[in-house]
Every structure is written in C-alpha cells, then in structure tokens.
Amino acid sequence: MRVCLLNDSFPPVLDGVANVVTNYAECLVRDHGAEVAVGTPRYPGADYGGYPYRVLPYRSFDTSALFSGYRTGDPFSARYLAELADFGPELIHTHCPAASTLLARLLREETGAPVVFTYHTKYDVDIERVLKVKLAAHEAIRSMITAVEACDEVWTVSRGAGENLEALGYGGAWRVMPNGVDFARGRAEDAAVEAATGPYGLPPGVPVFLFVGRLMTYKGLPLVLEALRRLNSLGRDFRMVFVGKGPDRELLEEKAAALGIGDKCVFTGPVYDREALRAWNTRADLFLFPSTFDTNGLVVREAAACGLASVLIRGSCAAEGITDGRNGFTVEETPEALAALLERIMGDRARLRETGQRAMEEIYLSWADCVDMAYERYGAILEEKKAGRLPEKRRLPADLLLSLAAKSLEERERRRRGWAALLESFRESAVGMMENIQEAETSASSLRSRLLEQLKQEREEHRRR
C-alpha cells in the first residue's frame, strides 16, 4: 500500500502531532511493508534525508513570530503537487486541517485517492488565541470545519475530541483512533536516571511532581502553581519539574517566584532525547496534567509506560480510561482540589507505585498496536472505494475551485516539464554540436600538423637536391 502522510509540522519541529506522523510512517514501513511519503512545510537548514521513507518538504513562509515558532506551508506548488502525484498514493492521511488538508484535497483531485483526516487537538483554542478579533476567529474556525467535512473519513484521538469537533459545527461521522506511545513498558535504569536528573540537585526523599509538554497557560499550569502554593503554606516539601518550552515559560517562572515557590520549581527546557524523558518519568513520583485543552494526553500514556501515575481533571479528554484511585487520579478543576489530593497521597509512595503499575498495565498502548488498527482501517476504506460504497462528499464551491486549481497546477507542471524536456533536448543537441565542433577542430588541427610536417619534409628534400 502506498500512503501519503501530510502534516504542518515535522522534525526539526517537535510537537505531539509531528511525533504521531513519524511513528505512523515508521510503523507502516517496518510492520506492514507500506511505501510512505511524508509531505510537510520546509524549514531552512533542515535535513530531510536518513528516514526509511520519503520526506517531501514544500515551500513555506516564516510565520514563527505569529504561530509560536511554526512556519506556514504553501500547498499551491505545481512541482510539489506533481511530485506527490507521481508517488501515486492509494490513500492520503492528513493530520492538520490547515495547509496539509488543502494539499490533501488537491492531491485527491489529481489521484482519486481517498482522504482520511485525524483531529488531534482543539485547534479553535489556538485560533482564538492568535486571532484576537472574534469575527476573524469565527470565520477561521468555520473554514477549518469546511475543510474537515471535505475529507472522506474523519478520525479523532478520543471521544472528547470528537465531541469538541461537533461543538464547533462538524455534522459528519467520526471514529476514535487513539494515538500510542513509543516507549516500551518499563522503568529506566538507575544510571540513566542519574545522568538525566542528577544535575538538577533534586533532594532524595522529597516528592517530585512532573509536567511534560508545551508551556502554555491554557494547559492548566497556573492551577498547578496555585495548588503548590497551598501545599507549600502547609509546610510540605516537594519539587515541581516542568519539561518543555513554550511562549508562557517566562510568565510561569515569574508566577512561581511571586507565589514563593520559585526555589521548588525546575524548568529544564525541552528534552528531545527519548531515553532522558523516560528517565524523568522514572524519577518522578506523580505526573501532573490538569489540561482540559489536550484531546488525548499522549504524555500521560508515556508516563504510564514508566509506571508513573497521573493526576488529571475529571471529565477531561486526557482522563478518558482513568479510574480514580486505581490507574490514576482525577480532581475537579480547582487549585484547592488539586492541593488536597497532593497533600493526601504525596507521602504514600507504595500507593503511588501501585497506581503507576496499574496505569502501565491498563492504559498503555504502543504505536505498533495503534498503527495496526489504522492500517486495517486503511484497507477497509480502500475496499469500500473499490466497491463503490465510499460515501460521496457533497461538492461545495470551494471544491470546484480546488478542482480548477488542481487542473491549473497540473497544466502548469505539464508545461514546465515540457519546457524542461525541450531545454534538455536542446542542451543535449548543443552539447553534441559542441563535441562535433571540438572533434572537427581536433581533426583540422591534426590535418594541419600533418600538412606542415609533410611540407617541411619536402623542403628538406629540395635543399638536398
């Protein structure tokens, strides 16, 4: 099977969805023998070689100041669309509703391959954060939903993510296809834990709380700091470790200092080494993830892989599959509730270990298992298409425009390739002519030399007579 994966982020950008795409691609190639091409906006200086699958980066614009370090791709590249079409995808799987899904729809016009879209995150929150004007944000969200509805099948990473999509106006069907974890089950070795966490001077015997992810206030991090202030006022010692980067890091550091707990909070910055992340999950006593923004909470599953239990907001997407007190802990979304839970359980190391062990056994899901499910569904979609049972998508004016755009890009690329072939033919002819001229010049020079030599000999013979 030939699968094209599209996403607006990919290494060197490291975020949750980029992690999803790389794991999908690796598992599809390794476990299913699929041919995979990944399409993503190009980042200057990035090396896209060395992967066991094709990576086709396309032109992008620098919007990093507006979108927290992300560039925006330009899907209207005739040459790039032709490259993807030449790959001949049987199925297109897009993971972002922006440029990637627009490109997916253009590619579908070229190839006829069905488009699957996965809804990973609450994009409306980011849209409203970036577009401060309410009307502009509303129009952007409506455009996003239109793009999603144009896809042949929609997946969500959790039930809550699907409900969020419906709340934004999506009226189609969706199915839950969860993400996995690239950690194997098991805790890190003591030496690895010491190497990764030792430089931060964490006191032995003092409970360590951990957060891993983008440092954004909408992930509930101010709530964590307020809860820890309450814990500190009760005389309870602890260390709170924030692993990651984000635009709100400085604000969070300032807030921690203002609350009098700056000396108990550690901001490591991003940790890209997966074994170092495993070491942090092994060193910590409890993972704090009070986000109601995240639709899946992949980091919660990564913590579970290492036997680390999490504290989550009751009813959040990240808390799906969590039974309070058994394989994790859930609280109401208040600093008081979180502080009360932490005070009650932070000293019971045995209970925390038992809860973490059950998390490892009950909520862990490997990427291999996830992609197995996805690959099986890919096959079913292709069978439905072959049998003519794949539901026809309602054609909107935007789809007609995209069809025209695809044909225009195809014609532009056909002309470009025609000119390129003509120029190559001319170049070969010109090279051939130059070689003939050079050969003729060489022959003429040789003939001239022989004539001069013959004339010289005749003069010598004439003198001797």
C-alpha positions in Angstrom: 0.0 0.0 0.0 1.2 3.5 -0.8 0.3 6.0 1.8 0.9 9.8 1.8 1.0 11.4 5.3 0.6 15.1 5.5 1.1 17.4 8.4 2.1 21.1 9.0 4.8 20.1 11.4 7.7 17.5 11.2 11.2 17.4 12.6 13.1 19.6 13.3 9.8 20.9 14.7 9.0 18.5 17.6 5.4 18.6 18.9 2.8 15.9 19.6 1.4 15.7 16.1 4.9 15.6 14.5 5.6 12.7 16.8 2.4 11.0 15.6 3.4 11.3 12.0 6.9 10.0 12.4 5.6 7.0 14.4 2.9 6.3 11.8 5.5 6.4 9.0 8.0 4.2 10.8 5.4 1.5 11.8 3.8 1.5 8.3 7.1 0.8 6.7 8.5 -1.5 9.3 5.5 -3.6 10.3 3.4 -3.5 7.1 5.9 -3.0 4.2 4.0 0.1 3.1 5.5 2.7 0.8 5.2 6.0 2.6 5.8 9.6 1.6 5.5 12.5 4.1 4.6 15.9 3.0 5.4 18.9 5.2 6.4 22.6 5.0 10.2 23.1 4.6 12.2 24.5 7.4 15.5 26.3 6.4 18.6 24.2 7.1 16.6 21.0 7.9 17.9 17.7 6.8 15.1 15.5 5.4 17.3 12.6 4.5 18.0 9.5 6.5 14.4 8.4 7.0 13.3 4.9 5.9 10.6 6.7 3.9 10.4 9.7 1.5 10.0 13.2 3.0 8.9 15.8 0.5 9.2 19.3 2.0 7.5 22.1 0.2 7.8 25.9 0.2 6.9 27.7 3.4 6.6 31.2 4.8 8.1 32.4 8.1 5.2 32.9 10.5 7.1 31.8 13.5 6.5 35.0 15.4 2.8 34.7 15.0 2.4 31.0 15.4 4.8 30.1 18.3 7.8 29.0 16.1 5.8 27.4 13.2 6.1 28.1 9.5 3.1 28.1 7.2 3.3 25.9 4.1 2.2 26.9 0.6 0.3 24.0 -0.9 -0.1 25.7 -4.3 3.2 24.4 -5.7 2.7 22.7 -9.1 6.1 21.0 -8.9 5.4 19.7 -5.4 1.9 18.5 -6.2 3.3 16.7 -9.2 5.9 15.0 -7.0 3.3 13.7 -4.7 1.1 12.6 -7.5 4.0 10.8 -9.1 4.4 8.9 -5.9 0.9 7.5 -6.7 -0.7 7.4 -3.2 -3.6 4.9 -2.7 -4.6 6.7 0.5 -3.9 10.2 1.8 -3.9 10.8 5.6 -3.7 14.4 6.7 -3.1 15.3 10.4 -3.7 19.1 10.3 -6.8 21.0 9.0 -4.7 23.9 7.5 -2.3 23.7 4.6 -2.0 19.9 4.9 -5.7 19.3 4.3 -5.8 21.8 1.5 -2.9 19.9 -0.2 -4.7 16.6 0.5 -7.8 17.8 -1.3 -5.7 19.0 -4.3 -3.9 15.7 -4.4 -7.2 13.8 -4.3 -8.3 15.7 -7.4 -5.1 14.5 -9.1 -5.1 10.9 -8.0 -8.6 10.0 -6.8 -7.1 8.6 -3.5 -9.4 8.9 -0.5 -8.5 11.4 2.3 -8.5 10.5 6.0 -8.3 13.3 8.5 -7.3 12.9 12.1 -8.4 15.6 14.6 -5.6 15.8 17.2 -6.1 19.0 19.2 -8.6 21.7 19.9 -7.4 24.0 17.1 -10.2 26.5 18.0 -8.3 27.4 21.2 -5.1 28.3 19.2 -7.1 30.1 16.5 -8.8 32.3 19.1 -5.5 32.9 20.9 -3.8 34.1 17.6 -6.8 35.9 16.0 -7.9 38.2 18.8 -10.8 39.6 16.7 -13.8 37.4 17.4 -15.3 37.6 13.9 -12.0 36.6 12.3 -11.6 33.7 14.6 -15.1 32.5 13.9 -14.5 32.6 10.2 -11.3 30.7 10.6 -13.0 28.0 12.6 -15.8 27.7 10.1 -13.2 27.4 7.3 -11.5 24.6 9.3 -14.7 22.7 9.7 -15.4 23.0 6.0 -12.0 21.5 5.3 -12.7 18.6 7.7 -16.1 17.9 6.2 -14.5 17.7 2.7 -12.4 14.6 3.8 -13.6 11.1 3.1 -13.3 9.8 6.7 -12.6 11.6 10.0 -10.8 10.1 13.0 -10.4 11.6 16.4 -7.9 10.6 19.1 -10.5 10.4 21.8 -14.3 10.6 22.4 -13.9 14.1 23.9 -12.1 15.3 20.7 -15.0 14.1 18.6 -17.5 15.9 20.9 -15.4 19.1 20.6 -15.4 18.8 16.8 -19.2 18.5 16.9 -19.4 21.5 19.2 -17.6 23.6 16.6 -20.2 22.7 13.9 -19.0 19.5 12.4 -22.0 17.4 11.4 -20.4 14.3 9.9 -19.4 10.9 11.2 -16.2 10.3 13.1 -14.4 7.3 14.7 -12.0 7.2 17.6 -8.5 6.0 16.6 -6.2 6.6 19.6 -2.5 7.5 19.5 0.2 5.3 21.0 3.5 5.6 22.9 6.9 5.0 21.5 8.2 4.0 25.0 8.4 0.3 25.7 6.9 -0.7 29.1 9.4 -0.4 31.9 11.3 2.0 34.1 14.7 3.5 33.2 17.9 2.1 34.7 19.3 3.9 37.7 22.3 5.1 35.8 20.2 6.7 33.1 18.0 8.4 35.7 21.0 9.8 37.5 22.6 11.0 34.2 19.4 12.9 33.2 18.1 14.2 36.5 21.3 14.3 38.7 22.5 17.8 37.5 19.3 19.4 38.9 20.1 18.5 42.5 16.7 17.0 43.5 16.9 16.2 47.2 16.5 12.4 47.9 13.2 11.6 49.7 11.4 14.7 48.6 8.4 14.1 46.3 8.9 15.1 42.7 6.0 16.2 40.5 6.4 16.3 36.8 4.9 18.0 33.8 6.0 17.4 30.2 4.7 19.4 27.3 4.4 22.9 25.8 4.5 25.6 28.4 1.1 27.3 27.8 -1.2 28.7 30.4 -4.2 27.1 28.8 -2.8 23.6 29.8 -3.8 24.4 33.4 -0.3 25.2 34.6 -1.3 28.3 36.7 -3.7 26.0 38.5 -0.7 23.7 39.3 1.3 26.6 40.7 -1.6 27.8 42.9 -2.1 24.3 44.3 1.6 24.1 45.1 1.5 27.4 46.9 -1.2 26.0 49.1 0.9 22.9 49.7 4.0 25.0 50.5 2.0 27.0 53.0 1.2 23.8 54.9 5.0 23.2 55.2 5.1 20.3 52.7 8.3 20.0 50.8 8.3 19.0 47.1 10.0 19.7 43.8 8.0 20.6 40.6 9.7 19.9 37.3 8.5 21.4 34.1 10.0 19.8 31.0 9.3 21.6 27.7 9.3 25.0 26.1 6.6 27.5 25.1 5.7 31.1 24.9 4.4 31.2 28.5 7.6 29.9 30.2 8.7 33.3 31.4 5.3 34.1 32.7 5.1 30.8 34.6 8.6 31.3 36.1 7.6 34.8 37.3 4.4 33.5 38.8 6.2 30.7 40.7 8.6 33.3 42.2 5.7 35.6 43.1 3.9 32.7 44.9 7.0 32.0 46.9 7.8 28.6 45.3 10.3 29.6 42.7 13.0 27.7 44.6 10.9 24.5 44.4 10.2 24.7 40.7 12.6 23.5 38.0 12.3 24.5 34.3 14.5 22.2 32.3 13.6 23.5 28.8 12.8 21.0 26.1 14.2 17.4 26.3 14.4 15.8 22.9 16.2 12.6 24.0 13.5 9.9 24.5 15.6 8.0 27.0 16.1 11.1 29.0 12.4 11.6 29.1 11.9 8.1 30.2 14.4 8.8 33.0 12.4 11.8 34.1 9.2 9.7 34.1 11.0 7.2 36.2 12.4 9.7 38.7 9.1 11.5 39.4 6.5 10.4 41.9 3.5 11.8 40.2 2.7 13.3 36.8 0.5 16.5 36.9 -1.5 17.1 33.8 -4.5 19.4 34.6 -5.2 20.2 30.9 -8.7 20.4 29.6 -7.3 21.5 26.2 -5.5 18.3 25.2 -7.6 15.8 23.4 -5.5 12.7 24.1 -2.8 13.3 26.7 -0.1 11.3 25.0 2.3 12.3 27.7 0.0 10.6 30.3 0.5 7.3 28.4 4.2 7.9 28.2 4.3 8.3 32.0 2.2 5.2 32.4 4.7 3.3 30.3 7.3 4.0 33.0 4.9 3.1 35.9 4.1 6.8 36.7 0.6 7.6 37.7 -1.0 10.9 36.6 -3.4 13.5 38.2 -6.0 14.7 35.7 -9.0 16.9 35.5 -12.2 14.9 36.0 -14.1 14.7 32.7 -11.2 15.9 30.5 -10.2 14.1 27.3 -6.9 13.2 28.9 -8.7 11.4 31.7 -10.5 9.0 29.4 -9.7 5.5 30.5 -8.6 6.6 34.0 -10.4 5.2 37.1 -9.8 7.5 40.0 -7.6 5.9 42.6 -6.9 2.8 40.5 -4.8 3.7 37.5 -4.6 7.4 38.1 -6.2 10.3 40.0 -8.9 12.8 38.9 -9.9 16.0 40.6 -12.1 19.0 40.0 -10.5 21.9 38.1 -9.6 24.0 41.2 -6.3 24.6 43.0 -8.0 23.6 46.2 -9.0 20.2 44.9 -5.5 19.5 43.5 -3.7 20.7 46.6 -6.0 18.5 48.8 -5.2 15.4 46.7 -1.5 16.0 46.7 -1.4 16.5 50.4 -3.3 13.3 50.9 -1.2 11.0 48.7 2.2 12.5 48.2 3.7 10.7 51.2 2.2 7.3 50.3 5.0 6.1 48.0 3.7 2.5 48.0 0.2 3.6 46.8 1.7 5.8 44.1 3.8 2.9 42.8 0.8 0.5 42.8 -1.3 3.1 40.9 1.5 3.6 38.4 1.9 -0.1 37.9 -1.8 -0.4 37.1 -1.5 2.5 34.7 1.3 0.7 32.9 -0.9 -2.4 32.6 -4.2 -0.8 31.7 -3.8 2.5 29.8 -0.6 1.9 27.9 -0.9 1.5 24.2 2.1 1.1 21.8 2.4 2.8 18.5 2.7 -0.6 16.8 -0.8 -1.6 18.1 -2.3 1.8 17.1 -0.9 1.7 13.5 -2.0 -1.9 13.2 -5.6 -0.7 13.8 -5.1 2.3 11.4 -3.6 0.0 8.6 -6.6 -2.3 8.9 -9.0 0.6 8.6 -7.0 1.9 5.6 -7.6 -1.4 3.9 -11.3 -1.3 4.7 -11.6 2.3 3.2 -9.9 1.1 0.0 -12.2 -1.9 -0.2 -15.2 0.5 0.2 -13.9 2.7 -2.5 -13.3 -0.2 -4.9 -16.8 -1.5 -4.3 -18.3 2.0 -4.8 -19.5 2.1 -1.2 -17.4 5.1 -0.1 -19.9 7.9 0.6 -19.8 10.7 -2.0 -18.7 14.0 -0.5 -21.1 16.9 -1.1 -19.4 19.2 -3.7 -19.0 22.8 -2.4 -18.0 25.8 -4.4 -14.6 25.6 -2.7 -14.2 22.0 -4.0 -14.9 23.2 -7.6 -12.3 25.9 -7.2 -9.8 23.3 -5.8 -10.6 21.1 -8.8 -9.8 24.0 -11.1 -6.7 24.8 -9.1 -5.5 21.2 -9.3 -6.1 21.2 -13.1 -4.3 24.6 -13.4 -1.4 23.3 -11.4 -1.3 20.1 -13.4 -1.2 22.1 -16.7 1.4 24.4 -15.3 3.6 21.5 -14.3 3.0 19.7 -17.6 4.2 22.8 -19.4 7.1 23.2 -17.1 8.1 19.6 -17.7 7.6 20.1 -21.4 9.9 23.1 -21.4 12.4 21.2 -19.2 12.4 18.3 -21.7 12.8 20.7 -24.6 15.6 22.5 -22.9 17.2 19.2 -22.0 16.9 18.1 -25.6 18.4 21.4 -26.7 21.2 21.1 -24.2 22.0 17.6 -25.4 21.9 18.8 -29.0 24.1 21.8 -28.1 26.5 19.5 -26.3 26.5 17.2 -29.2 27.2 20.1 -31.6 30.0 21.3 -29.4 31.5 17.9 -29.3 31.3 17.6 -33.1 32.8 21.1 -33.5 35.5 20.2 -31.0 36.2 16.9 -32.8 36.3 18.8 -36.2 38.7 21.3 -34.7 40.8 18.5 -33.4 40.8 16.8 -36.8 41.6 20.0 -38.6 44.4 20.7 -36.2 45.8 17.2 -36.7 45.4 17.6 -40.5 47.2 20.9 -40.4 50.0 19.5 -38.4 50.5 16.6 -40.9 50.5 19.0 -43.8 53.0 21.2 -42.2 55.2 18.2 -41.4 54.9 17.0 -45.0 55.7 20.4 -46.4 58.7 20.6 -44.1 60.0 17.2 -45.3 59.5 18.3 -49.0 61.6 21.4 -48.4 64.3 19.4 -46.8 64.5 17.0 -49.8 64.5 20.0 -52.1 67.6 21.5 -50.4 69.5 18.2 -50.5 69.0 18.1 -54.3 
